[in-house]
Amino acid sequence: MLTTKDSLIYPEPLRPNTEDAESEDVWGFRDTRFSINQKGHATLLGRRYELSGKELPRLLPWIRETLGIELDPHDTFPSSFPTYIPPPQENLAFHCAIKKFLRPDQISCEDRARLRHGHGQTQEEMFAIKYDRLARTPDLIVSPESEAEVTRLIEAAKIHDVSLVPYGGGTNVTDALRCEAGETRMIVSVDMRRMNRVLWIDPLNQMACIEAGAVGRDIMMQLAGHGYTMGHEPDSVEFSTLGGWIATNASGMKKNKYGNIEDLVLDVTVATANGKLERATCVPRESIGTDLRRLMFGSEGTLGIITSAIVKLFPLPEAQRYGSILFPDFESGFAFMTEMTAKMAPPASIRLVDNTQFQFSQSLKPGSSGWRARKSAMERFFVIKIKKFDPDKMVACTLVFEGSHSEVAQQEKAVYEIAARHRGVKAGSENGRKGYQLTYSIAYIRDFLMNYYIIAESFETSVGWADALPLIANVKQRLAAESRRRNLPGKPFITARVTQVYRTGVAVYFYFGFYFKGVDRPSEVYLELENIAREEILRSGGSLSHHHGVGKLRQAYLPQVMSATALKWKQELKNSVDPTNVFGVGNQHLTGPRM
Amino acid sequence: MLTTKDSLIYPEPLRPNTEDAESEDVWGFRDTRFSINQKGHATLLGRRYELSGKELPRLLPWIRETLGIELDPHDTFPSSFPTYIPPPQENLAFHCAIKKFLRPDQISCEDRARLRHGHGQTQEEMFAIKYDRLARTPDLIVSPESEAEVTRLIEAAKIHDVSLVPYGGGTNVTDALRCEAGETRMIVSVDMRRMNRVLWIDPLNQMACIEAGAVGRDIMMQLAGHGYTMGHEPDSVEFSTLGGWIATNASGMKKNKYGNIEDLVLDVTVATANGKLERATCVPRESIGTDLRRLMFGSEGTLGIITSAIVKLFPLPEAQRYGSILFPDFESGFAFMTEMTAKMAPPASIRLVDNTQFQFSQSLKPGSSGWRARKSAMERFFVIKIKKFDPDKMVACTLVFEGSHSEVAQQEKAVYEIAARHRGVKAGSENGRKGYQLTYSIAYIRDFLMNYYIIAESFETSVGWADALPLIANVKQRLAAESRRRNLPGKPFITARVTQVYRTGVAVYFYFGFYFKGVDRPSEVYLELENIAREEILRSGGSLSHHHGVGKLRQAYLPQVMSATALKWKQELKNSVDPTNVFGVGNQHLTGPRM
């Protein structure tokens, strides 16, 4: 970079915050957990979120009604966390080699840490660590603090035949971190989170260089302190890292305004099995042949360790407003999304939830009394009695507008005009805001419900406009039919939302869950059903994944969606850049010559 | 694609237009050429362009003054086009093999066609075909009409050890088509232009499938007939092809609104040395591992033959307006561009030319009389006398606004407000429009001027905001100094414009030319100076290329801009996907085991 060093800002490193410790056995922060209180109401323990400390009287009744079950607060599925943790495999030569350049506090073979580093957040893995077991975990965890240490780790791994697995937030939902049972080499988890600095901010060129182990919430906070955002806000932003975003080709909530990860990242520095992938100068765009840095996007830990990236910066928006619109049915809402996307630049975020998810979000509203209760009642009256919306059909669209005051005003006006043409009724910014804030708490709900014999997961796809509604209907019908065929207790919970729009199509997010008391091997049953749903998705014209990735969970489907030539190129690329499979986590069926 | 076939549109193939024949020895259509008339004025022959048939009385005087030369219309540098064309090398086995599936009219070894297929549009090549010679040309030209034929060509090339070079518009400016003198195999140019159909248009999903040999102007015309554009308008759009755009990672004039080629192309089908790279479903965005199709972007013919692509569609804009703003100096104009880009989404196109280029565009205005002359005189009076602009410092910014009526109105308002803060003076849409239309005629001027001992070329770069002005100054100073040092006659012509803006920087386009009568080996001298300019660019923080690419012209600089690891990955990728170097055009130093 030739910009005079005077103009760069070098932020102070963050001081670690001990209050931000994570749970080991469930999603999220240790200080936050759903619970059932004395009155039998669901409540969110802790003080971190807007919902924290509030009573949610409608949640459990809604779950009981939707799933057709009792859900007795005293009838729990007792967790045996942690179940069996495989003892660490030793490789003394490697261990000695790394002690030469890593301090003792950078090396750990502690059991529960090794367990955590050996899984992500799939239902299968979360079930296994409480009720079953993981066959294999990393044998050692190292925490490098510099690029030089990462480079030396790779050298040592090559010499001593060790498999390295980069670790960021551990939030993937594709079994990407799951260790192969047949891996005979020592498996070392390379925890990148001590490399978490915003190295420099360049206000003149509107970019920043950030280490790959920096966690989303810390990046947001540090950049905001200087008046910037990098515009990437995935649902996992509290825990996931910049390196993880690149490795999974991530997408964020406000991609309409800022772009997806491939639009936001200008440059990537990677430690590979054969030296460092890096560039001296960072320019906005260039044509210098195949851009090899692009190979890292979606590589899921198989090609090298991302150590830092240069990202675009955007000024924090002058104005930010939430909004919500109610539609009488999903088709009207979808027609609105179609017209809106064709006619205007969409707002920063826009989502359309189906009736089930709308009811779900309503059930998460804290107990109301007094003014709030009357207001809610009046809103319900208006929509149902005056507008004649059917409460079992109506859906909601939630929106976030960001930009200058005049941009936001113009967008709101244009959006609501189009919505009115599709019988949309404005439902206010408060409902919009609550819809988005619920996203962070819903992640805790899945693990909470597992205690009460409920298993659930999300899965997603991208699909062209014309195929989206049939795809959603096909998946819902298929899952309902397959659940009946297996005589699962109660009724399954299946819901969809359109979670992103593009000129050429949409991203669709499903939640699917069922009650499993009395069901044999429920996690395996879930996986079967999820695969059936995925096959239905592929048959209906959807992709293998919009943003979650492939990992091991979906690798078996790669031959269905990629030509034989492409699969061959992929493995040959892997063979070229990592001939001895140092980066041996094995995602996307990418292996080395040994296996 | 699962969209019901009913909803797709299958356009009729275009009927070839014989009036659109291209020149063989110079840029452009055969019906258009600059010339000097009886009065000694420059004029544009033909009827194709707005400027055609008009007298341009100020052009030659301006060139004489700027270059400090006589430019006698009768003192021409006589062209010997075509100079020596190497006789075709034969490979009977290959020739027999392809006759089994290609008709005689699809196979040619005609000399002048082979010559044309062996070069692009660099000054070096254009000089060579008239005044020197190309060392090697293709030995055969084939014109496939289907993917199946392309596949069979590759099979035959593998079996009979032939080098295949894909050919589109032949408009590259990087020596990308130039054949290696040491190539011992038969070289076959695969002219893709018979594969030029818009295969289908999908109005519901806003995308179209187009064969890779389709030429830009035909794509624009066919899509416009249905109310669409794909939003890509490079300066070469009259001749360059979709496959060529992908292979060079192209950028278009209106990328601010529509995106660059990597944003516009959703899917690529490629015939490779090991089968076909293709996908069954086209979705807006996905995460399924490294996207191998991205490898084709910028691959410049070294990895396979692109046969078709699926591109985004945009409705033709409701409103389109041109604009222009005069600034007292380049720094004011640049400060305006900086503020504008930071504060708003930029208009579809915005360019800032320096004083020399501003004067150049003024000199291209047709002769004025009556009302027009008085209007021009009044404009000049206002700007120079009233606003006190120095005619040797003032610069112009040209703009294109596209969108809905309200979007365009809002953008214009915002742009002109910011411009006023930097002493910008609105100069009207007419001047803006003329500025853009000149882009297509300027391409003819370079070849016209070679007749009068003037050699010129364009080159470009991308660079961060903070380094742009120093970079421009450094390049201009260096070229001026080096021209003096070589005692080149007259004065060199060096001009720059900011031709694209990004959040993080700009693209800069230079023209450099000099009078070479009495100069020994002028084309080699030009190349030396261009390389010196490129070194100055790299030293000043600019990239090797924003959009022209690398080809052979800049391949020597790759080790300066890419890490050793990246270069190694590139060659290994090439070795993997094309182990016998079937696609042997040799760009970016990518070779096979034989060489």
Contacts between the chains, C-beta under 8 A, distances in Angstrom:
chain1	res1	chain2	res2	distance
A	1	B	464	7.5
A	1	B	541	7.0
A	2	B	464	8.0
A	2	B	466	8.0
A	2	B	467	5.0
A	2	B	470	8.0
A	2	B	540	6.5
A	2	B	541	3.5
A	3	B	464	6.2
A	3	B	466	4.2
A	3	B	467	6.2
A	3	B	541	7.4
A	4	B	466	7.5
A	7	B	466	6.4
A	202	B	464	7.5
A	202	B	466	7.6
A	204	B	464	7.2
A	204	B	465	5.5
A	204	B	466	3.9
A	205	B	464	3.8
A	205	B	465	5.2
A	205	B	466	5.6
A	205	B	504	5.1
A	205	B	505	6.0
A	206	B	342	7.3
A	206	B	465	7.5
A	206	B	503	5.0
A	206	B	504	5.1
A	207	B	464	7.8
A	207	B	504	5.1
A	248	B	287	6.1
A	249	B	286	7.9
A	249	B	287	4.0
A	249	B	291	7.8
A	250	B	287	7.4
A	251	B	285	7.1
A	251	B	287	7.6
A	260	B	285	6.5
A	266	B	504	6.4
A	272	B	565	5.8
A	272	B	569	7.9
A	274	B	565	5.7
A	274	B	568	6.2
A	274	B	569	8.0
A	275	B	563	7.0
A	275	B	564	6.0
A	275	B	565	3.7
A	275	B	568	7.4
A	276	B	563	6.0
A	276	B	565	5.7
A	277	B	563	5.9
A	277	B	565	5.1
A	277	B	566	5.4
A	277	B	569	7.3
A	278	B	563	5.0
A	278	B	565	7.9
A	278	B	566	8.0
A	279	B	561	7.1
A	279	B	562	7.0
A	279	B	563	7.0
A	279	B	566	8.0
A	280	B	561	6.9
A	281	B	538	7.8
A	281	B	541	5.6
A	281	B	542	7.5
A	281	B	543	6.7
A	281	B	561	7.2
A	282	B	464	7.1
A	282	B	504	7.7
A	283	B	461	7.9
A	283	B	462	4.2
A	283	B	463	6.0
A	283	B	464	6.7
A	283	B	504	7.9
A	283	B	505	5.9
A	283	B	542	7.0
A	283	B	543	4.2
A	283	B	546	7.7
A	284	B	462	5.5
A	284	B	464	7.4
A	284	B	502	3.5
A	284	B	503	7.2
A	284	B	504	4.5
A	284	B	505	4.2
A	284	B	506	7.4
A	284	B	507	7.8
A	285	B	251	7.2
A	285	B	260	6.5
A	285	B	462	5.6
A	285	B	502	6.2
A	285	B	507	7.4
A	285	B	546	6.3
A	285	B	547	7.9
A	286	B	249	7.9
A	286	B	462	5.5
A	286	B	543	4.2
A	286	B	544	6.8
A	286	B	545	6.1
A	286	B	546	5.9
A	287	B	248	6.1
A	287	B	249	3.9
A	287	B	250	7.4
A	287	B	251	7.6
A	287	B	298	5.4
A	287	B	545	4.9
A	287	B	546	6.6
A	287	B	547	4.9
A	287	B	548	6.5
A	287	B	549	4.6
A	287	B	550	7.4
A	288	B	298	6.8
A	288	B	543	7.0
A	288	B	544	4.9
A	288	B	545	6.0
A	288	B	549	7.5
A	288	B	550	5.5
A	288	B	558	7.1
A	288	B	561	6.5
A	288	B	562	7.2
A	289	B	298	4.8
A	289	B	299	6.9
A	289	B	300	6.8
A	289	B	549	7.5
A	289	B	550	5.5
A	289	B	558	7.5
A	289	B	570	6.7
A	289	B	587	7.8
A	289	B	588	4.6
A	290	B	294	7.7
A	290	B	295	5.0
A	290	B	296	7.7
A	290	B	297	7.0
A	290	B	298	5.4
A	290	B	299	5.4
A	290	B	303	7.5
A	290	B	570	6.4
A	290	B	573	7.0
A	291	B	249	7.9
A	291	B	294	7.1
A	291	B	297	7.1
A	291	B	298	6.6
A	292	B	562	8.0
A	292	B	566	5.0
A	292	B	569	5.1
A	292	B	570	6.3
A	292	B	573	7.7
A	293	B	566	7.9
A	294	B	290	7.7
A	294	B	291	7.1
A	294	B	294	4.8
A	294	B	295	8.0
A	295	B	290	5.0
A	295	B	294	8.0
A	295	B	295	7.9
A	295	B	569	7.6
A	296	B	290	7.8
A	297	B	290	7.0
A	297	B	291	7.0
A	298	B	287	5.4
A	298	B	288	6.8
A	298	B	289	4.8
A	298	B	290	5.4
A	298	B	291	6.6
A	299	B	289	6.9
A	299	B	290	5.4
A	300	B	289	6.8
A	303	B	290	7.5
A	312	B	503	5.6
A	312	B	504	6.0
A	313	B	503	7.8
A	314	B	503	7.3
A	315	B	342	7.3
A	342	B	206	7.2
A	342	B	315	7.3
A	343	B	404	7.7
A	344	B	404	7.7
A	345	B	345	7.9
A	404	B	343	7.7
A	404	B	344	7.7
A	406	B	410	7.6
A	410	B	406	7.6
A	410	B	410	6.8
A	461	B	283	7.9
A	462	B	283	4.2
A	462	B	284	5.5
A	462	B	285	5.6
A	462	B	286	5.5
A	463	B	283	5.9
A	464	B	1	7.4
A	464	B	2	7.9
A	464	B	3	6.2
A	464	B	202	7.5
A	464	B	204	7.2
A	464	B	205	3.8
A	464	B	207	7.8
A	464	B	282	7.1
A	464	B	283	6.7
A	464	B	284	7.4
A	465	B	204	5.5
A	465	B	205	5.2
A	465	B	206	7.5
A	466	B	2	7.9
A	466	B	3	4.2
A	466	B	4	7.5
A	466	B	7	6.3
A	466	B	202	7.6
A	466	B	204	3.9
A	466	B	205	5.6
A	467	B	2	5.0
A	467	B	3	6.2
A	470	B	2	8.0
A	500	B	285	8.0
A	502	B	284	3.5
A	502	B	285	6.3
A	503	B	206	5.0
A	503	B	284	7.3
A	503	B	312	5.6
A	503	B	313	7.8
A	503	B	314	7.3
A	504	B	205	5.2
A	504	B	206	5.1
A	504	B	207	5.1
A	504	B	266	6.4
A	504	B	282	7.7
A	504	B	283	7.9
A	504	B	284	4.5
A	504	B	312	6.0
A	505	B	205	6.0
A	505	B	283	5.9
A	505	B	284	4.1
A	506	B	284	7.4
A	507	B	284	7.8
A	507	B	285	7.4
A	538	B	281	7.8
A	540	B	2	6.5
A	541	B	1	7.0
A	541	B	2	3.5
A	541	B	3	7.4
A	541	B	281	5.6
A	542	B	281	7.5
A	542	B	283	7.0
A	543	B	281	6.6
A	543	B	283	4.2
A	543	B	286	4.2
A	543	B	288	7.0
A	544	B	286	6.8
A	544	B	288	4.9
A	545	B	286	6.1
A	545	B	287	4.9
A	545	B	288	6.0
A	546	B	283	7.7
A	546	B	285	6.3
A	546	B	286	5.9
A	546	B	287	6.5
A	547	B	285	7.9
A	547	B	286	8.0
A	547	B	287	4.9
A	548	B	287	6.5
A	549	B	287	4.6
A	549	B	288	7.5
A	549	B	289	7.5
A	550	B	287	7.4
A	550	B	288	5.5
A	550	B	289	5.4
A	558	B	288	7.1
A	558	B	289	7.5
A	561	B	279	7.1
A	561	B	280	6.9
A	561	B	281	7.2
A	561	B	288	6.5
A	562	B	279	7.0
A	562	B	288	7.2
A	562	B	292	8.0
A	563	B	275	6.9
A	563	B	276	6.0
A	563	B	277	5.9
A	563	B	278	5.0
A	563	B	279	7.0
A	564	B	275	6.0
A	565	B	272	5.7
A	565	B	274	5.7
A	565	B	275	3.7
A	565	B	276	5.7
A	565	B	277	5.1
A	565	B	278	7.9
A	566	B	277	5.4
A	566	B	278	8.0
A	566	B	279	8.0
A	566	B	292	5.0
A	566	B	293	7.9
A	568	B	274	6.2
A	568	B	275	7.4
A	569	B	272	7.9
A	569	B	274	7.9
A	569	B	277	7.3
A	569	B	292	5.1
A	569	B	295	7.6
A	569	B	576	6.8
A	569	B	577	5.5
A	570	B	289	6.7
A	570	B	290	6.4
A	570	B	292	6.3
A	572	B	576	3.6
A	572	B	577	6.9
A	573	B	290	7.0
A	573	B	292	7.8
A	573	B	573	6.2
A	573	B	576	6.4
A	575	B	576	7.4
A	576	B	569	6.8
A	576	B	572	3.6
A	576	B	573	6.4
A	576	B	575	7.3
A	576	B	576	5.6
A	577	B	569	5.5
A	577	B	572	6.8
A	587	B	289	7.8
A	588	B	289	4.6
